[in-house]
């Protein structure tokens, strides 16, 4: 009986099973609460600590951990007044056109490195969509997760990729090729982008042209065909 799975000895695996089985979870339909709950269940895994340890080897990221930096308050109306082509203007336009709330994510208290990494990732996530050129539909989201996994191996990206593979193979097989194409595109782009997205203090770039930011980070957008 040593291999019996219990809540105490494998909370993360049971959370994943529940995540897969939940009929309430519909990625891409605005229901993100379960995603964040699932991510929280991964806090005590070895993978979560390894992700933190690896990221802190990057001097710029280690500085963020030390400072506990998070982006300043976001005002979409103010950002939309910035010049055309700037990150702030494009971000605000995209968020408004999609009806997105910059503070859609679940907040957690920052009490250690793992909780800080979650809040850093959650509070800057939508900016990555803009800079990386990923759509906000389900396949675009998974493409971004592949990009992020290539740059920053955090557990939630691995889990969401695996979930998408299961979901599409079972329930949307006609779209499986499109999913795999976007995963490949995202991972390739992340692997070949030297500037780490997680290392940036993004609110310093609101008034900078998006093209300049991409050039600075080495982002060479791969067309999504």
C-alpha positions in Angstrom: 0.0 0.0 0.0 3.0 2.2 0.0 2.1 3.7 -3.4 -1.5 4.7 -2.6 -2.1 8.3 -3.4 -3.5 10.4 -0.6 -4.2 14.1 -0.2 -1.3 14.4 2.3 1.4 12.6 0.2 0.6 13.9 -3.2 -1.5 17.1 -3.0 -0.2 18.4 -6.4 -1.1 15.2 -8.3 -4.6 15.0 -6.8 -5.1 18.7 -7.6 -4.1 17.9 -11.2 -6.6 15.0 -11.4 -9.3 17.3 -10.0 -8.3 20.0 -12.4 -8.6 17.6 -15.4 -11.9 16.1 -14.2 -13.6 19.4 -13.4 -16.4 20.1 -15.8 -16.5 23.7 -14.5 -13.1 24.5 -16.0 -13.3 25.9 -19.5 -10.1 27.6 -20.5 -10.6 30.6 -22.7 -14.1 31.3 -21.3 -13.0 33.6 -18.5 -13.0 31.0 -15.8 -9.5 31.3 -14.4 -10.2 30.7 -10.7 -9.5 27.0 -10.9 -6.2 27.7 -12.7 -5.0 29.8 -9.9 -6.2 27.3 -7.3 -4.3 24.6 -9.1 -1.2 26.7 -9.2 -1.5 27.3 -5.4 -1.6 23.5 -4.9 1.8 23.3 -6.6 3.5 25.5 -4.0 5.0 22.8 -2.0 6.3 20.7 -4.9 10.0 20.2 -5.5 9.5 21.7 -9.0 8.3 25.0 -7.5 11.4 25.4 -5.4 13.7 24.3 -8.2 12.1 27.0 -10.4 12.8 29.7 -7.8 16.4 28.4 -7.4 17.1 28.5 -11.1 15.6 31.9 -11.6 17.6 33.4 -8.7 20.8 32.4 -10.6 19.9 35.2 -13.1 21.2 38.4 -11.6 18.4 40.6 -12.9 15.7 38.2 -11.6 17.5 37.8 -8.3 17.3 41.5 -7.9 13.6 41.4 -8.3 13.3 38.7 -5.7 15.3 40.8 -3.3 13.3 43.9 -4.0 10.0 42.1 -4.2 9.2 44.3 -7.2 5.7 44.3 -8.6 4.3 46.6 -11.3 2.8 49.9 -10.2 -0.9 50.4 -10.4 -2.2 50.1 -14.0 -4.6 52.7 -15.4 -5.8 51.7 -18.8 -7.3 55.2 -19.5 -4.0 56.8 -18.8 -2.0 54.3 -20.8 -4.3 54.7 -23.8 -3.2 58.3 -24.0 0.4 57.3 -24.7 1.7 57.6 -28.3 0.7 55.0 -30.9 3.0 52.1 -31.0 4.1 52.3 -27.4 3.7 49.3 -25.1 1.3 51.1 -22.9 -0.9 52.3 -25.7 -1.0 48.9 -27.4 -1.5 47.1 -24.1 -4.4 49.4 -23.1 -6.0 49.1 -26.5 -5.9 45.3 -26.4 -7.1 45.0 -22.9 -10.1 47.3 -23.6 -11.0 45.7 -26.8 -11.1 42.3 -25.1 -12.9 43.6 -22.0 -10.1 42.4 -19.8 -9.4 43.5 -16.3 -5.6 44.1 -15.5 -6.4 42.7 -12.0 -8.2 39.5 -13.1 -5.8 37.3 -11.2 -6.1 35.8 -7.8 -4.0 37.7 -5.2 -1.9 35.9 -2.6 0.2 37.4 0.2 3.9 37.6 -0.6 5.4 35.7 2.2 8.3 33.8 0.5 10.0 33.4 -2.8 7.4 31.0 -4.3 4.5 33.3 -3.5 6.4 36.3 -4.9 7.1 34.4 -8.1 3.4 33.7 -8.5 2.4 37.3 -8.0 5.2 38.5 -10.4 3.9 36.1 -13.0 0.3 36.8 -12.5 0.6 40.6 -12.5 2.7 40.8 -15.7 1.1 37.9 -17.6 -1.1 40.0 -20.0 2.0 42.1 -20.9 3.7 39.0 -22.2 0.8 38.4 -24.6 1.4 41.8 -26.2 5.2 41.7 -26.3 5.4 38.0 -27.4 2.7 38.4 -30.0 0.4 35.7 -28.6 -3.4 35.7 -29.1 -5.6 35.6 -26.0 -7.7 32.6 -27.1 -7.0 29.2 -25.7 -4.4 28.1 -28.2 -2.7 31.5 -28.0 -2.6 31.1 -24.2 -1.0 27.7 -24.4 1.5 29.1 -27.0 2.5 31.7 -24.4 2.8 29.0 -21.7 5.2 27.2 -24.1 7.2 30.4 -24.6 7.3 31.0 -20.8 8.3 27.4 -20.2 11.3 27.8 -22.5 12.4 30.9 -20.6 11.2 30.1 -17.1 10.4 26.5 -16.1 7.6 27.1 -13.6 5.3 24.2 -12.7 2.0 25.8 -13.8 3.2 26.2 -17.4 4.1 22.5 -17.6 0.8 21.5 -16.1 -1.3 23.7 -18.4 0.6 22.4 -21.5 -0.1 18.8 -20.4 -3.8 19.7 -19.7 -4.2 21.2 -23.1 -2.7 18.1 -24.8 -5.2 15.9 -23.0 -8.1 18.2 -23.6 -7.6 18.7 -27.3 -6.7 15.1 -28.0 -9.9 13.9 -26.4 -12.4 16.6 -27.0 -11.1 18.8 -29.9 -9.0 16.5 -32.1 -9.7 18.6 -35.2 -7.8 21.4 -33.5 -4.9 19.3 -32.2 -2.5 20.2 -35.0 -3.1 23.9 -34.5 -2.4 23.5 -30.8 0.8 21.6 -31.5 1.9 24.3 -34.1 1.4 27.0 -31.5 3.2 25.1 -28.8 6.1 24.6 -31.1 6.1 28.2 -32.2 5.9 29.4 -28.6 8.7 27.2 -27.3 11.0 28.0 -30.2 10.4 31.8 -29.7 11.1 31.5 -26.0 14.2 29.4 -26.6 15.6 32.0 -29.0 14.7 35.1 -27.0 17.7 36.0 -24.9 15.9 38.7 -22.8 14.0 37.0 -20.0 10.5 38.4 -19.8 10.3 37.6 -16.1 13.4 39.8 -15.5 11.8 43.0 -16.8 10.3 45.9 -14.8 7.6 46.3 -17.3 6.1 49.5 -16.0 9.3 51.3 -17.0 8.5 50.5 -20.7 5.0 51.8 -21.0 6.1 54.8 -23.1 8.7 52.9 -25.2 7.8 51.7 -28.7 6.9 48.0 -28.7 9.3 47.5 -31.7 12.2 48.9 -29.6 11.3 46.6 -26.7 11.3 43.6 -28.9 14.6 44.5 -30.4 16.1 45.1 -27.0 15.0 41.7 -25.7 15.8 39.9 -29.0 12.2 38.9 -29.7 11.9 37.9 -33.4 8.2 37.2 -33.8 7.5 33.9 -35.6 4.4 34.3 -37.8 1.4 32.3 -36.6 0.2 30.7 -39.8 
